[in-house]
């Protein structure tokens, strides 16, 4: 079987998505299934929709276009501010986009007029994480200008936390977003159908029994795919944490010293690694590296320790187990490693499908 590869259990992803949709539904919150980590995989998009997500969100217009080409029928949201150079494509292939800049909204308006379409806008508000967002004091002015653009419909407001700076969603910042939604509606006599509280980092808050206020949508990717919450990377009760596994093949297995010798300079990535002398060790090299994954985001099985990596090689200590050339090793991944592996054309994607409870799972490779 082809290696390296991601083994993707579609049934486990569907279970995770359905579980979160149901739990959040009891709080009055819908789910936008985020496909960016999967490169807009039509297979994964299909199971998210089957699990009951309200629509699909992606940060790359190319992924949304790919899903359209694969005839994925769903409401599509571009969850990164559109580039001015792509407004025509955004209007053609998405229903809604997240925005912070009036120049971009103006461009979307012009493109929508030419295409004889209307385009929905969610204005993103900065609430502390210092990634994208309109400062709260500037939101009213931005709303006023947005409402003047032809062929543009203000759908709602949203925010993003726990991405750049790790600021946690909590009662205070979520209440502020709710208050802003109320203020906008009262000032402009409009109705905001979307108040998007954030991403998988919001789950702890949303499911804690707290008053969710006006928040009626979350954008979930990592929690569905990996079964963990991103604030502390803890497993979510009742979810599969092994829906996606990375498999790599051993291409060298030898006894070697644990410390290098010779004059030391920087390695290929500008680092000066500090290695502990453990004498001779069993060292196995796997055919995967920085170009394909984030080595720091891999969790090896018991008995194997990751020592380092170059562009194309993952070096491991296998002194506690016997590894031979041709053996395969399975790793769990964090979000960083998953995104890079999904992006790499050198990592095959093996989809596992359970057709029924009584039939064995079937598999197929997507390159």
N, C-alpha and C positions, 0 to 999 in steps of 0.2 A: 504494500500500500504506500502511496506517496507520502513523503515526509520532507520537511516539516509540514504539519497540518493542524488546523483547528478542528476538533470534533465538536459539533454543535448539535445538541439534543433539542430539537424543536418542541417536543412534548414538554420538557422541563421549562423552557422559556414560556410556553403558553400557560403552564400552571402558575408560574411566577406572576405573569401579567394578569391573569384572571383573579388571582388571590388579591393583588393590590387594587385592581379595579373594584372588586367587591368591598374590600375594607374601606377604601376611600369613598366609595359610593354611599356608605352609611353615614359619612360626614358631609355629604352634599358636594363632594369634590370629584370631578371627572379627571380622566387621565389622557394626556397626549403622549403617545408612544414615540420615543425618540430613536431614530434609526441611524444617527450619524456614526456611531461606533461600529455599525455593520455595513457601512458604505451603501446604505439604502437597499439592503438585501431584500428582494421581493419575497423570498421564502419566510424571512423573519417578519417582514411587514404583514404578511398574510396571517401568521399566528397571532400577532398583536391585535389585529382587527377582529379575529375570531374570538379573542379573549375579552373583547368589549371596550377597547380604547376608543375615545371619542374621535380621534384623528391621528395623523402622523406628523411629526416635526423633525426637521433636519437643519443643520447649519450650512449645508452645501447645496446649492441649486443643482449641481451635477447629480447628486444622489437622488434628488426629487425627480429630475428628468429621467433618470434610469428607472425609477419606480413607475413613472407614467408609461415609459416604453414597454415595461413588463405588464401593463394594464392593471396596475394596482389601483383599485377604486376607493379613494378615501379623500377626506379633506386634508389638504397639505399646508403646513405652516413652515415658513423659513424662520428659524429661531435665532439666526444671526442677522444683524442689520445688513440689508442688501448693499452690494457695491453699486455705485452709480453706473459703472460699465455694464452691469447685468440687469438693470431694471426691466428691460423688455422681456427677458427670460423669466424673471420673477413674476411679473404680471401674467405671463402666459401659462406658467406651470404651478403657481401657488394660489391659494385662496386668501391667505393672511401672511403678513410678515411683521417681525418685531423691528421697531424703529426708534431712533433717538435723534436723528438729524432732519431738520426741515428741508434741506437741500435734496436729500434722498427721497423724502415723501413727495416733493415737487416733481422729481424725476419719475417716480412711480405714477403720479397723477397724469403726467404727459403720456407715458407709455400706455396707461390704461385707456386714455381717451383715444389714442391711435388704434388700439386693439378693440375698442368698443366694449370694454369690460369694466367692472368695478373691482376694486382691490381693498381688502380689509387691513387695517392697521392696529397693532397693539403697541402702545407707547411704553417703553421700558423706563423704569424709575430707579435712580441710584439710591440704595438704602444701606450703604456702608462697605460693600465688598470691593468697591472701586474697580469694577470691570465696566460694562456698558450701562448707561442709564442717564436720564435727565435728572438734574438736581430737583428735589421736591418743590423748591421755591420757584422754579421755572416751568413747572408742569402746566399750570393754568394757561400761560402764554402760548406754550406749544400746542395745547389742545385747541385753543382759539384759532391758531393758524391752520392746524390740520383740518379743522371742520370747514375751512374755506376752499379746500382743494377739490376740484371736480373729479368725479369717478373714484373718490376715496371715501371709505366708510370707517369711522373710528369704532373698532370692535371692543377695545378694552385697554387695560393697563396691566403691567406685569413687572416683576423684578427678578433679579438673579443674585443668589448668595452662595457662599461656600465653594466658589470656583477659583477666583484669583487669590483672595486673602484668607479664605477659610472662615468668614463671618457666618455664624450659625443663624438659621431662621429661628425666631423665637416669638413669644407673645407680643413683644414690643414692636419689632419691625413688621410683623404681619398685621398688627393692629393699625400701624401707620399706613400700610398699603390699603387696608379696608377704608380708613378715614379719607384717604385721597380719592378713592373711588366714589364715596358718598359726596365729597365736596365737588367733584367734577360733574356728577349728575345734577346736583342742586344748582350749580352755577350756570350750566349750559342747557338744562332741561333735556338731557339726553340719557339714554340707558346704555350702560356698559355690560355687554353680555359675557365678557371674559375678564376675570381678575385672576391672573396667573401668578401664583405665589412663589413658584420656583421649580426646583428639580428634585432629584432623589434625596438631597440633603434636607428637604422639608418633611420627610416621612416621620421622623421622630416627633416633631412638633404636631403634625397633622393627626397622628394616630394616638396621641397622648391623652385625648379627651378634652383638649383645650378648645376654647371658643374659636372656631375657624373664621368667624366674621364673614366678610365678603369673598374670601378666597374660594373659588369654585373650580380651579383647574391646577394640576401639577404636570410638569413635563418629566417623564420618567424614562431613563435608559439604563443606567448602571444597576439600579436596584432590580430591574427585571432580568437583565442579562447575567448578573453575577450574584444576585440574591443577598446583597449586603448594602448597608447604608454607608454613604461616603464621608460622614463626619468623623467616624471613628473606625470605619471599615469592619464593623461587627455584622455577623450574619443576622438576617431578618428571620424571625421565628416563622416556620412553616414554608419557607422558600428554599429552592434548590440552589446551592452555591457551586455546583459542578455542572451547570448546564453547558459550559464551554470549557474545553480542555485543550491545552497545547501539547502536541506530541512531536518530539525531535529524536533524531537518530544519531547513535554513537559512530564517529568516524575514526577515532583513535582511542586506545586504552593502554596505558603504560604506567610503569612505576617511575616516578620522577622526583627530584628534590622539591621541597615545598617553597624554597627561596631561589630567586634568580641569581645569576652571578654575572660579573662584568661591570663596567662603568654604567651607572644609572642615569637616565634622562627621562623625558616625558614619554608616555605611551602614545598610541595612535589618537587618543582623545584628549591630549593635553594634561593628563593626570600623572601623578607620581604615587603609585599604589604602595601602601605599607603592608607587607606580608609578614606573618609570624612564622618562625622556623619550627616546623613540626617534624623535621627529618624527611625521609622518603615517604611518599604517599601514592596511592593509586589514583591516577588522574585520567579522567575520560573527557574527550572533547566531543561536543555535539554540533551538528551542522546547522547552526542558527546563531545570529549575533545581533549587534545593535541595529543593523539595517532592517531587521525584521521585527524586533521586539525591544522592550525596555527590560534589560536583565534584572533591574532592581524590583520589577513588578512580577517576578516569577516566584512561585512557591514550589520547591522541589519535593518529591516524595521522601519519606523517612529514609535515612541512610545516605543521602546525597546532599552535598553542600556546594553551592555556586561560589566559585573562587573569583571569577572575572569573565570578561568577554571582550572580543574585538569585533570588527564589522561583521564577520562571518562565522565566528567560533564562540561557543559557550564552554568555558572550562569549569569542570566540576571535580570535587574530591569524592571518590567513590570507594574510599578505604573500608567502609562498613558494608559494602556489597560488591559482588563480582559483576563487572560489566564487560561485555565483549563487543567488538566491532559489529555493527548491524543491529544491536539491541536498540529498543525504543524506550524513551523515558517520557512520562506524562507529567505536566506541570499545571497547577492552578494559576490563574492570572489575576492581576488587579486591572483597573480600568486603563491605566497607562499602557501596560503591556498588551491588553486586548486591542486598543485602538491601533497601535502600531502593527500588530500581527494581521489584523483585518485589512490594513492598508497595503501590506506587502504583497506584491505579485508572486513572491517566492514561497508563500505559505498557502497551501491548498486548504480549501474549506470543505469539510466533510459533514454533510447534513444527515442527521439521523431522524427518521420518521417512524412513529408508531401508528400504523394504519388502524388498528383496533386493539382492544384489550387482550384478545386471544392470539393475534398474529405476531410473529417476531418483528423487531424493528428492521427497516430497510435503510440503506445508506446510498448516498450519491455524492460525488465530488464536484465542487464548483471551483474552477481556477480563476 
